[in-house]
Amino acid sequence: KVDVPQLRRVPGQIRAGSYQTEKEKFEIDVIRSLLVSYFDIVRKRMRDLVPKTIMLFVVDQSQKNIQNVLVQELFDPAKADVFLDEPEEVRMRRRDTQALLDLVNKALRELSQ
């Protein structure tokens, strides 16, 4: 047969300050101080985290909204010509490069004959 340790019966009422030795008073003060410090830390972290969390959700929602607007603008059929149109400077460079390429090809043909 295994001996099961018997615990003392829990009192119906516990009164602060009853039957405390100096060591118990010191331990109570230390625990109270630790609890107060712990809750101060938790309060500070919550004050720091709540605005950060709110900003995260605001920024995330704004990002999604902006992305939706940009995609709608990008795929608007009425604006396709605007997006596909190239600047005049690029058009001129391409035309000059094409003329130079034609000239080089003509020179190669002349040289190969």
C-alpha positions as MATLAB code, in Angstrom:
seq = 'KVDVPQLRRVPGQIRAGSYQTEKEKFEIDVIRSLLVSYFDIVRKRMRDLVPKTIMLFVVDQSQKNIQNVLVQELFDPAKADVFLDEPEEVRMRRRDTQALLDLVNKALRELSQ';
ca = [
       0.000    0.000    0.000;
       1.333    3.453   -1.010;
       1.342    6.214    1.575;
      -0.329    9.327    0.207;
       0.852   12.476    1.925;
      -1.914   14.269    3.759;
      -2.119   18.027    3.391;
      -3.362   20.272    6.134;
      -6.888   21.453    5.766;
      -7.220   24.853    4.123;
      -8.695   27.354    6.564;
     -12.105   28.794    5.746;
     -10.834   32.330    6.199;
      -7.404   33.778    5.774;
      -6.698   37.036    7.478;
      -3.801   39.223    6.533;
      -1.426   39.740    9.392;
      -2.533   36.817   11.488;
       0.266   34.693   12.896;
       3.055   36.193   10.805;
       6.674   35.891   11.665;
       9.206   38.478   10.566;
      10.315   36.165    7.765;
       6.729   35.749    6.522;
       6.177   39.515    6.628;
       9.365   40.022    4.605;
       8.323   37.368    2.076;
       4.876   38.947    1.746;
       6.440   42.364    1.150;
       8.788   40.901   -1.481;
       5.915   39.129   -3.264;
       3.769   42.266   -3.113;
       6.652   44.329   -4.527;
       7.255   41.784   -7.307;
       3.558   41.737   -8.215;
       3.379   45.523   -8.337;
       6.518   45.621  -10.520;
       5.157   42.890  -12.781;
       1.847   44.685  -13.301;
       3.672   47.973  -13.928;
       5.692   46.231  -16.647;
       2.555   44.667  -18.141;
       0.771   48.042  -18.103;
       3.733   49.731  -19.803;
       3.948   47.006  -22.471;
       0.231   47.290  -23.148;
       0.538   51.093  -23.466;
       3.340   50.508  -25.982;
       1.728   47.649  -27.910;
      -1.818   48.921  -28.320;
      -0.921   51.969  -30.475;
       1.565   49.866  -32.463;
      -1.079   47.223  -33.109;
      -3.638   49.823  -34.138;
      -1.137   51.415  -36.521;
      -0.298   47.998  -37.952;
      -3.951   47.388  -38.788;
      -4.392   50.919  -40.162;
      -1.282   50.642  -42.350;
      -2.217   47.128  -43.490;
      -5.752   48.209  -44.424;
      -4.430   51.314  -46.175;
      -1.961   49.197  -48.130;
      -4.753   46.892  -49.295;
      -6.954   49.842  -50.294;
      -4.138   51.563  -52.187;
      -3.230   48.329  -53.946;
      -6.845   47.838  -55.035;
      -7.035   51.395  -56.389;
      -3.730   51.010  -58.244;
      -4.781   47.716  -59.813;
      -8.093   49.235  -60.913;
      -6.268   52.195  -62.447;
      -3.700   49.972  -64.131;
      -6.252   47.696  -65.777;
      -8.681   50.437  -66.813;
      -9.204   49.877  -70.576;
      -9.776   53.597  -71.154;
      -6.254   54.344  -69.894;
      -4.434   51.571  -71.770;
      -3.204   53.998  -74.446;
      -1.744   56.277  -71.780;
       0.271   53.433  -70.260;
       1.395   52.047  -73.620;
       2.354   55.395  -75.125;
       6.090   56.028  -75.068;
       7.724   59.405  -74.582;
       8.860   61.332  -77.643;
      12.504   61.081  -76.546;
      12.331   57.262  -76.512;
      10.560   57.248  -79.881;
      13.326   59.406  -81.410;
      16.106   57.231  -79.947;
      14.438   54.093  -81.267;
      14.048   55.654  -84.736;
      17.713   56.769  -84.761;
      18.869   53.338  -83.588;
      16.751   51.630  -86.257;
      18.270   53.930  -88.936;
      21.757   53.104  -87.667;
      20.941   49.372  -87.736;
      19.654   49.670  -91.316;
      22.839   51.499  -92.295;
      25.053   48.816  -90.707;
      23.072   46.035  -92.419;
      23.403   47.838  -95.770;
      27.167   48.188  -95.226;
      27.446   44.480  -94.424;
      25.581   43.595  -97.599;
      27.867   45.853  -99.643;
      30.949   44.313  -98.078;
      29.762   40.758  -98.631;
      29.223   41.285 -102.399;
];
